[in-house]
Amino acid sequence: MNFSFKKFLRHDMRETKWGDIISVWQEWYTNFKKDKAEKILRQKDIDSMTSEELIEYSSFLGNSLFIYEGYTSTRDYLYKEVKYHIERLRNKANLYSYVLIGLPFNLDSYPYTLSWDDGSERFIANTTYGKFGDAYVLMLDQSDQGNWYYTSIYKFDNNLVFRHTNQEGGRYIIFDKLEMVKDTRLFQHHEIEESKTVLNDKEFRRLNDNASEFETTRYFIFSYKFRLIENKTEFLSIYTLKALYERVINNKRKTEIPYFEPNLVFAFNKEGKITEKKWYNDNPPHENTLIFTQKSILIRQNAFNTLKDDLVTIAFGTGHHLDINKDIEDVNNFSFEFSFEDCEEITINSNIFSFRKKIQASQKILKFTEIALIDKNGNCVAYMTTPTIHWHHEMNCSLKIDLLLIDKEEYQ
């Protein structure tokens, strides 16, 4: 705020020596404010910081930055890492922290707990194990009608349940109001034993005899959808994936084991026309930032309605067909495939077909840039291209695919 000190003098004093003294003071004050005071006030204004200042300030906050070649060395990444650091630290290891982790990487991320089904002998993604009145007990935070409940894996935080309330505009406001509630209902039927020493053992104690349909585990899925594309060929470069891996490892509890899951979305035009999805490397997008066009096509027009019964194989390749048409019989450069029997069906209706690769211990998946869906007759019924999907070599891998049926020829 700029103002004249002279206005505080009586009118008949403003042109006297007192007015001259005030003018000198005004000049000194203006220079001091510009050269000293504003710099002090701006020293924690991250909007005006350079990349070097953001790194220095992040170190001051105790934040470990993971900086490598490419996107993680840009000011945009450094700015977002610093911006979300405090909130991420306040919520370390709970659900909301994993939502915040995705933002600097231009991801919409969300964690899902994994349970073990003895019947099928496999991991399944699940977010709710047992319900006690109005409380859910989970490995990770879970929202329930605007309430958050959080219980630690190890010894269940000495029988303390954290409850958070308040939901505003569809977004959860963490720690706006926090109270601890001792809920003995969780333990009245079963005496909690010490945790096993093998951290990645799939066997994990039940909360009580009737609490869970499946065995709870220390595994969870870090699932994410892409907002932007990093370069002309990859959603995320291998260096950015390394930084993402290290951020998740830095955030999780020692006993937890994450699986990194790209959630891919492909749309198909009902009439069998080529459907396009444009990917940009800046937000808001504009013509100069369009660097990849993802394409998909239903080769058999009515295939979407019979995918559940007809789909046998999902084939993956590391190339793509230059001419996308209904004569495509397979991927252009085959890399690997898996049977649809190895997939977990999530959502299936007239417009959505969603599935996840069944998760095995220490699962790895090769990189790919194209997908073909093969029916029980060996025919290709749908084909999709994508920027390179890959994982850092230290990551455990998962993959979720959403197929949508739409009227338009372009998917936003």
N, C-alpha and C positions, 0 to 999 in steps of 0.2 A: 504494500500500500504506500503510495507516494503522496505527500502533503507538504505544505509550507508551514514552517514553524512560526513565521511572522504573523500568521493569523491569530496566534495566541497573545500577541502584543496589542495594547490599546492602539487605536487607529492613529493617534497623534504621535506615537513613538516609533512607528514603522520606518520613517525616513530619518531617524536620528542615529547616533552611534550605537544605540541598542539594536536598531534594525541591522546595522552593519555587522555587529557581533553575531546576531542570529543568522545572518547570511553565511558567515564563515562557518558557524556550527552546522548549518544546513549542508554546506559543501563537504565538510568532513564526514558527516553522518552518511551522506549519499555514497561517498567513496568507500567508507568502511562497510556499509551494507553490501555493496557490489563485490568488493575484493575479499572480504573476510566472512561476514555473517552468512551470505547466501551460499558460499562454498561449504560452510559448516552444516547449514540446513539441508544442503543437497547431498551430503556425503553418504546418506543411506537411501537416496532416491534411485532405485535400480533402473528406472526408466531412462535416466540420463547417463548411466554408467557405460563405459566402454567394455569390451570383452575382458581386457586385463583387469579392470576394476571389479568386474563381476567375479572373476576368479579369486581375486584378493579378498573380496567381501565374503564369498562363499567359504573360504578358508577361515575367516574370522568367525563365521557362524558354526564352524565345525562340520561343514558339509563336504563329503568326499565326492569330488567331481570325477566322472569317468570320461576323459577326453581322448579321442583318437582321430584318425583321418576322417574327412567328410563332414557330415552333418553335426557330429558332436563337438566339432571345433568352431562352430558358427556362433555368433552372438545370440541368435534366436534360441538355440538350445540352452546356452548358458543362462540367458535371462529367465527362461521358464524353470530351469532347475533351481535357481535362487528364489524365484517367486513362490514356488510351491514347497520349499524345503521345510519351513517352520510347521505348516499344516501337516505335511507328511510325517514329520518327526513326532508331532503330538499324537498321531494316530498310528504310529509304527506297529507293523505286523497285523493290524486289523483290516477289515474289508476296504474301508475308505482310503487307506494308504495306497492300495493297489490301483484304485481309480486315479489317484494323483500321480502315481508313477508313470502312467501312460501318457499324460498330458505333454511333458517335454518332448516325447517321441512322436507326437501327433497321432496318438492312438486313443480309441475309446476302449478302455480295459476294464476287466471285471474278474474277480477270482471265484472259482467254484470248488467246493470240497469234493473229495473222492472217497467213496466207500468201497468195501470189498464184498462181493456177492459170492458166498460159498457155493451156491447152486450152479452158477455159470463159471465160477472160478475166474473172475475178471473184475477189474475196477469199473465203477460206474460213477458218473458225475451226479452229485446230489447236493442240495443245499439245506435240507432239513432231515435230521436224524430222529429226533424225538420231541414231543410237545408236552409240556407240563403246564396245564392251565393256560396262561397267556404268555408263557416264555418258551422260546426255542433255545436249545443248547447246541452249539456249533463249534467247529474248529475256528471258523472265521466269523466276523460280524455278519449279521443277517438282519435285514429290515423286515418289520412286521407291523403293518398298519401305522406307520409313522414312528414306531419304537425300535430302538436298537438294543440288542442284547449281546454281550460279549463274555465269553468264558475261555480262559487259557487252556491249552492242551495239557501242559505239564501240571499235575496235581490240581487242576481246575482253580488256580489262584486261591487256594485255601478256602474254597467254598464261597467265594464272593462272585456275585453276578453284577455286571455293570449294565445299567439301563440308561439309555439316552432317549429323550423325547424331543419332538419338534420336527416338523416337515414343512418346508415352505416352497411353493412353486414347483413341486416335483423333485427338488434337490434336498438332500439330507444335510442338515447343519450340525456338524459334529462338535461336541463339547459346548454347545450353546447352553445346555443344561445337563448336568451329569450327577447321578446319585448312585451309590452302591447299596445293593439290597442283598441281604443274606437269605438265601432261599434253600431251606433244608429239604424241600420236596425232592431236590435233585439226588439226594443221597440216602433217603430214608429206607430204601429197599436193598441197598447194596453197599458194601464196604469197599472204598476205593483202594486198590493195591498200588504198589510202586510201579513206575513206568519200566518197561523192558529196556535193556541196555542197547539192543540193536535198533538204531535210529530209523532204519528204513524197512523194518519188519512190517509186513502187511497186517499182522495180527495186532489188534489194539483192544483194550478192555472196553466192555459195554458200560454205559452209564448206570443202567440197572437192568433187571431181567426183561422188562418190557419196553425199554427206551428206544431200541433201534431195530429196524428190520434187517439191517446189514451191519457188518463190522466196520466201525469207523477207522480211519487211517490217518497218517501224517502227510498224506499226499494231497496236493490241490492243483487245479488248473489255473494258470494265468492266461485268460482268454482275451483277445484284443481284435478290434476292427480298425482298419487303416483309415485315417482322415485324408492324408496326403501321400504323395510318392516322393522318395528321396532323390532318385535320379532316373534316367531314361529307361533303365532296365530292371530296377529293383525297388520294391516297396521300402525296404530297409537294407542298407549295406551290411556286410559282415562286421564292420567296425561298430556300427550303430547297434547291431544285435548283441555284440559283446558288451557294450555299455548298458543295454537293457538288462542283460543277464546279470551283470554285476550289481545293478541297482536293486533288482528283485532279491538277489542273494543277500545283499546288505540289509534289506528290509525285513526279511522273514525271520521266524524263530529258528533256532538251531535244529530243532527236531523236525521241521517241515521240509518237504521235498516238492518243488514246483515242476509242473509240466507247462511248456510254452505253446499256446494254441492260437495260431492265426484263424480268425473266423472270416472265411471268404464268402462273398455274396455274389451270385450270378443271376441275372434276370433273363427270361426268355419271352420273346414275343409270341402271343397266342397263335398268330397266323404263320409262324415259322420263318419270319424275317430275321435278319441279323440284328441283334440288340447290342448297343454300344454303351459303355460306361467310360466317361472321360476322367482321367486322373491328372491332377495338378500338383505342383510343388510349392504352391503359395496359397495363402488364404487372406482375403477373398480371392477366388480364382479369376484369372483373366486370360485373354488369348495367348499372351507371351509365356504363360506358365503351364500351358497344356503340353505334357511331354509323353503321355501314353494313352492309347485308346484300347480298352479291354473289350473283347468281342465274344459273343456267345450265340448259338443257334440250336434250335430244335430240329434235328434232321428228320425225325418222324413226328409229324405235326401233333398227333394225339398222344405222344409218348409220355407227357407229363402226368396224365391221369392214370397211367399203368406202371409208373416207375416202381412203386412198392412191390409189385408182383413180378415185373419183368427184369429189373436191374440185377445184374449178376456180378459185373466187374467194373471197377473204376480204374482206368488206365491213366498214367501220368507220363509226360514227356518233357524234354528240355529244349524243344524247338517250337515252331508253330506253322500252321498252314498259311501261305501268303494269300491264297484264294479261299475265303470262307464260304462254303456252299453245302448243299445237301448231298454231294457225292463223297464227302469225307467218310472214311471207313475206320480210322483209328487216329491216334496222335501222330504227329509228323516224325518225332524222334523219341522213340519209346525209351523210358527209363525204368519204371517199375509199375506194379499194379497191386491192388488188394481186392479181395472178394467183398461183396456187399454184406455177406454174412459176418464179416469182421467189423461191421459198423453198428453203431448204436443209433436207432431211430429216435429222433427228438420231436419233431413236429411234421405231421403229414396231413394235408388237406387239399382242397381243390386248387389252391394258389401257392402253397408253400410246401417244400420238401426239404427237410433239414435233418442232417445226420452228422455223427462224429465217429472218427476212427476209434474202435475199441482200444483202450489203453492197456498196454503191457508194461511190466516193470522195466525201467531204463529204456523206454522205447525211443528209437531214432527213425527219422523220415528223411529221405533224400530230397534235394531241391527239385523244383519243377516250374514250368512256364505254360503248360497246357494240360487240359484234362479231357478225356473222352469217357462217356458212359456207354457201357456195352450191355446189351440185353441177353436173354437166355438163348437166343438164336445166333449169337455172335455178331450181331449188327450194332453199329454205332448209332445211338438214338439222340445224342446231344454232344456238342463240342464247345469248349471254352478256352480262351487265352487269358493270361494274367501276367502282370509283372512278376519277376522272379520271387518265388516263395522259398525261403531257406531258413536254416537255424544255425546258431553258433554251435560249434562241435561239443561244447560242454552242456548244452541244453538237453533235457528230456523233452520229447516232442509229442504234440497232440495236433489234431487237425479237425476243424469243424467247417462244414460246407452248407450254406443256405441257398436253395434254388427257388426262384420266384417266377411266377407266371404273370405277365403284365400285358396291357393293351398296346403300349407305346413301343417305339423302336429305340428309345434311349432311356437309360436308367440313371437317375440322379444319385 
